[in-house]
Amino acid sequence: MDQDQKIQQFKQMADADPENELGHFSYAKALLEAGQHEEAIRPFFRAIELRPTMSKAYQLLGETYEAMGKRNEAVDTVTKGAKIADEQGDVMPRNTMATLLEKWEAPVPDFKATTAPAAPTSGSSAPGFSCSRCGRPDNQVPKPPFKGELGVKIADNVCIGCWQEWIPMGTKVINELGLALSSESGQQSYDQYMLEFLQLDGR
Ligand SMILES: [Zn+2]
């Protein structure tokens, strides 16, 4: 998918299901990646409004402000996001935001959790595993959930909890966009959403 197609498709999802934070978040992220900063702000806000604990949205909104030269807004947003991520145990976005604050020479808030909290049932994981979406070190998906490269990537990088969150979201994506998984383009779009949701891009 090229950048414009991606923007259009995520916009379509945000419009089709205005209560679904993933559509707004993905739409905003695609706009940010395309350098359309001004346009990205509203959908980021909408995603945060729908899910105030979505720490990654604060991080990217902060980066959007930074790109626009709005330092105060960037620092405020990322400080808030880092605290929320800390409370959620979202270690990766928290650390990324702490690094951003340091780079901007802004104070880094005191964090409560020094490491990711252990999940209630701690499944076995490969050494060094951390989930691409939530950063937790345990409950790795035990085997590829489906055949192919992407299935292996999920088993290598995603925890069971995040994978289970994706499943109903995937069904929504199919229904709302009317995707036919039997077609190549339908399958491609579906995979794109899954990568986006599980934050596997670049892994
Ligand atoms: Zn996870």
Residues whose N, C-alpha, C, O or C-beta is under 5 A from the ligand:
A	BS01	ZN	C131 R133 C134 G135 C159 C162
